[in-house]
Amino acid sequence: MSISGSYKTGKFKSNGRSLIAWRIWLSGLIATALVSLVLAAPAIGQANGGTPVFNGDSGNFNVYLTISPSPPTPNVPAHFTMILTKKASDQPVTGATVFVEPTMTGMAMPGLAKQRFVQTQGRPNQYDIDVPVTMEGTWLFAVTIVDPGLGDTTFTVNTKVEKPDAPWPIIIAILVALPLLVGLTWFFLFRKTGDDDDDDETDDEPQESQKIAPKRTVRPERTS
């Protein structure tokens, strides 16, 4: 059997269709992952930027405090970011010590002692901390700022810790993508089978017509 003829067999065609199907599935999975990331991008941006929970003066300080994610969820630490400047000015406060003490309203929360913010390298008037929140409900955070030259102050912020919502955008993306992948796979694997058989029959016809007819021997006529 010639090489060109072997490519016309069902085996080679089946392998070709299978390769196309695998490419469809791989492309679909990549597309679904990209869509899921795009749909989750607002939540990621909110977690990085944070939601303001305090913006104003306290003692001799101007405080801008954010929390992320918003709202916080159980078993995921609440991240606080504080930008600290001197009251009535834009002068950064870089020598302060900042603490936070978390409590839950109406409940004793053992083990949640006062915790210290950490200054951010490259931006010394930014202070960050991750505070564990383990239960749903309203939490209070008592924030204390101590500075050798500006004194100290304490203020309280509250936020509600809620159960995380189901990732509906990702679920919807998967539910839309899977039927599409199944449909495309069916089309390339099964819909083309009939067309391929017709092509085989068409390709075989010229081969039959090209068969060389047997030579006929012509005898010369006798003359009297």
C-alpha positions in Angstrom: 0.0 0.0 0.0 1.4 3.4 -0.9 1.9 6.1 1.7 -0.7 8.4 0.0 -3.2 5.6 0.1 -2.7 4.9 3.8 -3.6 8.5 4.7 -7.1 7.8 3.2 -7.8 5.0 5.7 -10.3 5.5 8.6 -7.4 5.1 11.1 -5.7 8.2 9.9 -8.9 10.2 9.7 -9.9 9.1 13.2 -6.6 10.1 14.6 -6.9 13.5 12.9 -10.4 14.1 14.3 -9.2 13.0 17.8 -6.4 15.6 17.6 -8.9 18.3 16.6 -11.1 17.3 19.5 -8.2 17.4 22.0 -7.3 20.9 20.7 -10.9 22.0 21.1 -11.0 20.8 24.7 -7.6 22.4 25.6 -8.6 25.7 24.0 -11.9 25.6 25.8 -10.3 24.9 29.2 -7.8 27.8 28.7 -10.6 30.1 27.6 -12.7 29.1 30.7 -9.7 29.8 33.0 -9.1 33.2 31.4 -12.8 34.1 31.7 -12.8 33.0 35.3 -9.8 35.2 36.0 -11.4 38.2 34.3 -14.6 37.7 36.3 -12.6 37.4 39.5 -10.5 40.5 38.8 -12.8 42.9 40.6 -12.5 40.9 43.8 -8.7 40.7 43.5 -8.5 44.4 42.9 -10.7 45.1 46.0 -8.5 42.8 48.1 -5.3 44.7 47.0 -6.7 48.2 47.3 -9.0 47.7 50.3 -12.2 49.3 51.4 -11.9 52.4 53.7 -13.2 51.8 57.2 -11.7 55.0 58.8 -10.7 58.3 57.1 -10.2 61.3 59.3 -8.4 62.8 62.3 -7.8 61.0 65.6 -5.7 62.9 68.2 -2.8 64.5 66.4 -3.0 62.2 63.5 -4.8 61.9 60.2 -5.6 58.3 59.5 -6.7 56.5 56.3 -7.4 52.9 57.2 -8.6 50.2 54.8 -9.6 46.6 55.1 -9.5 43.7 52.6 -11.2 41.6 51.5 -14.5 43.4 52.1 -16.5 42.0 53.7 -14.0 39.7 55.5 -14.7 36.0 55.5 -14.1 33.4 58.3 -10.7 31.7 58.3 -9.2 34.4 56.0 -7.2 37.0 57.8 -8.5 40.6 57.5 -5.7 42.7 56.0 -5.5 46.3 57.4 -3.5 49.1 55.7 -3.0 52.4 57.4 -1.6 55.6 55.8 -0.6 57.9 58.7 0.1 61.6 58.4 0.2 64.5 60.9 -3.1 66.2 61.6 -3.9 69.2 59.3 -0.9 68.5 57.1 0.5 66.0 54.6 3.6 65.4 56.7 4.2 61.6 56.9 4.3 60.0 60.4 7.1 57.5 60.2 8.1 56.9 63.8 4.7 55.7 65.2 3.9 52.3 66.8 0.4 51.1 65.8 -1.5 48.3 67.5 -4.9 46.7 66.9 -7.0 44.6 69.3 -9.8 42.6 67.8 -12.9 41.6 69.7 -16.3 40.2 68.7 -19.4 41.8 70.1 -21.1 39.8 72.8 -18.5 37.0 72.8 -15.2 36.4 74.6 -12.4 35.7 72.1 -9.5 34.2 74.0 -6.1 34.4 72.3 -6.8 37.5 70.3 -4.3 39.8 72.0 -3.2 43.2 70.9 -1.2 42.9 67.6 1.3 45.3 66.1 1.2 46.8 62.6 4.4 46.5 60.4 5.8 49.4 58.5 6.0 49.0 54.7 9.5 49.2 53.2 9.7 52.1 50.7 6.7 53.9 52.3 7.5 54.4 56.0 4.1 56.0 56.8 2.2 53.0 55.6 1.5 50.3 58.2 0.0 46.8 57.5 -1.2 43.9 59.5 -3.2 40.6 59.0 -5.8 40.0 61.7 -7.3 36.5 62.0 -11.1 36.5 62.0 -12.6 33.0 62.6 -16.3 33.5 63.1 -19.2 35.2 61.3 -20.6 38.3 63.0 -19.7 41.9 63.9 -16.1 42.5 64.9 -14.6 45.5 66.7 -11.0 46.6 66.1 -9.5 49.0 68.6 -6.6 50.8 67.0 -4.0 52.5 69.1 -1.3 54.9 67.7 1.7 55.9 69.8 4.3 58.4 68.6 7.1 59.9 70.7 6.4 63.5 69.4 2.7 63.5 68.7 1.4 61.5 71.6 -1.1 58.6 71.4 -4.7 58.0 70.4 -7.2 55.2 70.2 -10.2 54.8 67.9 -12.5 51.8 67.1 -13.7 50.5 63.8 -16.2 47.7 63.2 -16.9 45.4 60.3 -19.1 42.4 59.7 -17.5 39.1 58.9 -19.7 37.1 56.4 -19.8 33.7 54.8 -18.2 33.9 51.4 -20.5 33.8 48.4 -20.5 31.1 45.9 -18.2 31.9 42.9 -21.2 32.3 40.6 -19.3 34.0 37.7 -16.9 31.0 37.5 -19.8 28.5 37.8 -21.7 30.2 35.0 -18.6 30.3 32.8 -18.1 26.6 33.3 -21.7 25.8 32.6 -21.6 27.8 29.4 -18.2 26.4 28.2 -18.9 22.7 28.8 -21.9 22.3 26.4 -20.0 24.3 23.8 -17.0 22.0 24.0 -19.2 18.9 23.8 -21.0 20.3 20.8 -17.8 21.1 18.9 -16.4 17.7 19.8 -19.5 15.9 18.5 -19.4 18.0 15.3 -15.8 17.2 14.5 -15.8 13.5 15.6 -19.2 12.3 14.3 -20.7 14.8 11.9 -17.8 14.6 9.5 -17.9 10.8 9.3 -20.5 10.7 6.5 -18.6 13.3 4.5 -15.4 11.4 4.8 -17.0 8.2 3.5 -18.4 10.1 0.5 -14.9 11.4 -0.2 -13.5 7.9 -0.1 -16.0 6.7 -2.7 -15.2 9.7 -4.9 -11.5 9.2 -4.6 -11.9 5.5 -5.6 -13.8 6.2 -8.8 -10.9 7.7 -10.8 -8.7 4.7 -9.8 -11.3 2.3 -11.4 -11.5 4.3 -14.6 -7.7 4.5 -14.9 -7.3 0.7 -15.2 -5.6 -0.2 -18.5 -7.8 -2.2 -20.8 -6.3 -5.4 -22.2 -4.8 -5.2 -25.6 -6.7 -6.8 -28.5 -4.7 -8.6 -31.1 -5.8 -7.6 -34.7 -5.1 -10.3 -37.3 -4.4 -9.2 -40.8 -6.9 -10.1 -43.5 -5.9 -12.7 -46.1 -5.9 -11.7 -49.7 -6.7 -14.1 -52.5 
